[in-house]
Amino acid sequence: MDIHGRDLRYFTAVAEELSFTRAAERLFVSQPALSKQIRMLEKQLGVVLFERDRRTVRLTAVGEALLPHAHEVLAAWQAAEAAVQGAKTAERRTLVIGMSTSPGRGLLPALRTRLVSRCPQAQPVLRQVNWADPSAGLADGSSDVAFVWLPLPDEDRYRYAVVAREPRLVALPEGHPLAARAASDPEGQVDFADLLEEPFLALPAEAGPLRDYWLALDARDGRPPRIGGVVASAEETHEAVSGGQGIALLATGNAPLVVRDKVIAVPVRGISPSRLAVAAAQDDRRPLVLAYLAAASEVGATTCCDPVPGA
């Protein structure tokens, strides 16, 4: 049985006023329209709700039985509407920020300060995402904005602002021959060519071009990498490196997440620096999203010069 909320509102108004005229005025509808709606409700229920004559309107026993339940349903729906409106308001204020690891580098407080200066009611919420998703939640819409490492898969789907540009290091187990080589180098570095025969730790295949980037395929002259294992978190990387499973390239700012307990990192010569960006969907024009991207552009301008594609 499909009873509409309007039917219950009309019924309770007549039941409370005991007058079709006064109920119609209260509801801002015509009396004939109200009477017709009540007759349709009675027909749908198969009962008589009101006894009517030229002078009075009275509830029948069935009407008396229905009235308290009609009040409960209407009150519950009113509460539901209030909850929906509250959720919509909170949604407009909430900005979900995806990240595969904490961006560090003082970025979160700097961006929050700028965001709140533009949108005082903004409520940033941080969301940790597995390394298998290089978009940090943007691809499936679970994040509104995200800290991502470039390059992004399907890059034309996103707009971004680069907020950090850093040399790449290589994480090694303590005592690895390359550590001694770096120690004897005037600049404390190793050449990427010296890493080519080493087993590398790779991101999951779902990471797409980002997996290729952290394997530095562009610097291998077509030589395929040796894959020692697959890692999906900083902790997995630390365990794999310390266990001798392979070596891993890292952004300088992420080194503290891996370098500890017999794992070291040394700079690598001959590969491009890493780029950390704040990104959002290309077609997302919500004010909070645009405000966060603008804040990221300001922060990035102090250290980077990359534009925001599609802005």
ABEGO torsion letter per residue (X at the ends): XBBBAAAAAAAAAAAAAGBAAAAAAAAGBBAAAAAAAAAAAAAAAGBBABBBBAABBBBBAAAAAAAAAAAAAAAAAAAAAAAAAAAAAAAAABBBBBBABBAEGGAAAAAAAAAAAABAABBBBBBBBBAABAAGGAAAGABABBBBBOBBBGAAABBBBBABBBBBBBBBBBGBAAAAAAAABAAGBBBAAAAAABBBBBBBAAAEAAAAAAAGAAAAGGBBBBBAEBBABAAAAAAAAAAGAEBBBBBAAAAAAABBGGBBBBBBBGBBBBBBBBBBBAABABAAAAAAAAAAAAAAAAABABBBBGX
